[in-house]
């Protein structure tokens, strides 16, 4: 089977454009999960930590995961609206 290099280049560009969707939101979500985990660990292990630290950590982790879910839904909607067409 002979590969069409132009088709492979277009397919790679399409995949790159899909990966680029929501890049900022994914980064913020990852950072929120990291900060939430640090807050959660701090609130549970340090004696003098305030009681709100655990709740704030759990809420922050939840916000991070909701950003991840938002990006997944956004990508899915984009792919359904703009499928890869090898003929174009």
C-alpha positions in Angstrom: 0.0 0.0 0.0 1.4 3.4 -1.0 1.0 6.2 1.4 -0.1 9.6 0.1 2.2 12.1 1.8 -0.2 15.0 1.2 -3.0 13.1 2.8 -0.8 12.3 5.8 0.2 15.9 6.1 -3.4 17.1 6.1 -4.4 14.4 8.6 -1.5 15.4 10.9 -2.5 19.1 10.6 -6.1 18.1 11.5 -5.0 16.2 14.5 -2.8 19.1 15.6 -5.7 21.5 15.3 -7.8 19.2 17.5 -5.1 18.9 20.1 -4.8 22.7 20.2 -8.4 23.1 21.1 -8.7 24.0 24.8 -4.9 23.9 25.5 -5.2 26.9 27.9 -8.2 25.3 29.7 -6.3 22.0 30.1 -3.3 23.9 31.5 -5.5 25.8 34.0 -7.3 22.6 34.9 -4.0 20.8 35.6 -2.8 23.7 37.7 -6.1 23.8 39.6 -5.8 20.1 40.3 -2.2 20.5 41.5 -3.1 23.5 43.8 -6.1 21.6 45.1 -4.0 18.6 45.9 -1.4 20.7 47.7 -4.2 22.4 49.7 -5.8 19.1 50.5 -2.5 17.6 51.7 -1.7 20.8 53.7 -5.1 20.8 55.3 -4.9 17.2 56.4 -1.3 16.9 57.5 -0.3 20.2 59.1 -1.6 20.7 62.7 -2.2 24.5 62.5 -3.9 24.4 59.1 -7.4 26.0 58.9 -10.4 23.8 58.4 -11.4 25.4 55.2 -8.2 24.2 53.4 -9.5 20.7 52.9 -12.8 22.0 51.5 -11.0 24.5 49.3 -8.7 21.8 48.0 -11.6 19.5 47.1 -13.5 22.3 45.4 -10.3 23.3 43.4 -9.7 19.8 42.3 -13.4 19.6 41.2 -13.0 22.8 39.2 -9.9 21.4 37.5 -11.6 18.2 36.5 -14.6 20.1 35.2 -12.3 22.1 33.0 -10.9 18.8 31.6 -14.5 17.6 31.0 -15.3 20.9 29.3 -12.3 20.5 26.9 -13.4 16.9 26.0 -16.9 18.0 25.2 -15.6 21.0 23.2 -13.3 18.7 21.2 -16.1 16.2 20.6 -18.5 19.0 19.3 -15.7 20.4 17.0 -14.9 17.0 15.5 -18.6 16.2 14.9 -19.1 19.6 13.3 -15.8 19.5 11.3 -15.0 15.8 10.4 -11.8 15.0 8.5 -12.5 14.9 4.8 -9.8 13.3 2.8 -11.3 14.7 -0.5 -10.9 18.3 0.4 
